[in-house]
Each structure stands twice: as structure tokens, then as C-alpha cells.
Amino acid sequence: MTSPARDVAPATYTISELAAEFDITPRAIRFYEDMGLLNPSRDGRNRIYSVRDRTRLKLTLRGKRLGLSLQEIRQLVDMYESPSDTVQQLTAFLAILQTHRDQLSQQLEDIRVTLEEIEQHEERARSLLAEASRSEPGTPG
């Protein structure tokens, strides 16, 4: 039987605990702190991260997975914590996501075109190689 105290999430975290939990380096956490995304308190030289900091880190990493810039992530995280109108927050969030979707769609099209060009170059190189093999004396084929 576990004690009730063990079932409760800790109120604070060390940088090592957060790094292990989210599988990132302490340096990455310090970078997010430098960028204004996290604001831990200090106990001497040690950083002490709150539940709020943990949530902000989780949202930051989720935004990075979506491909958002740190500036966009900061805006969204700040809106998330703001007591202001939810409609405004969601509208801004949708605008950021639409911009990102448009960028990804363009990148996808660029990749498709590039792959077609590579395929054409490969076909041409194979054709030239076959011609060269036939014209060289002493080559089988």
C-alpha cells in the first residue's frame, strides 16, 4: 500500500528532474529560461521549477513538435496563462496554426517537386551510364 504523500505530484522540480521527465538536456531547459519561457525561483545557485514552469515547459515542447517558433510559443504560452478573453486567445492560436499549415504545405510541394527532379536526374544518369558501358571496348553488355 502506498502512502498518500507519494500519490501527490511534487510542488517543485529540479532541473535534472524536468530534464529526465521530458527527455531533454538541462542546457535546453536553461535556454528556454533565457528565452523567457520559464522563470524558476532560486535557492542559492539551484533553480527551483514550479508546477507552472513544468506546464510552460510541456507547452513549449509541444509547440516545438508542431514546428512553431519560440516567439510563437511564447505568445501562446503567455495567452494560455492570461486571464483575458478565451475567444481572442483561440482566434490567435488558430491564426498561428493556419500560418504554420500554409508554410508546411508549401514545403511539402517543394519537396515533391525536388523529388521529381531527382528522379529525372537519376533516369538520365542511368541512361548515360548504359550508353557509356555499351560504347567502351571490353565491357560486357
Order of alpha helices (4+ residues) and beta strands (2+ residues): beta-alpha-alpha-beta-beta-alpha-alpha-alpha
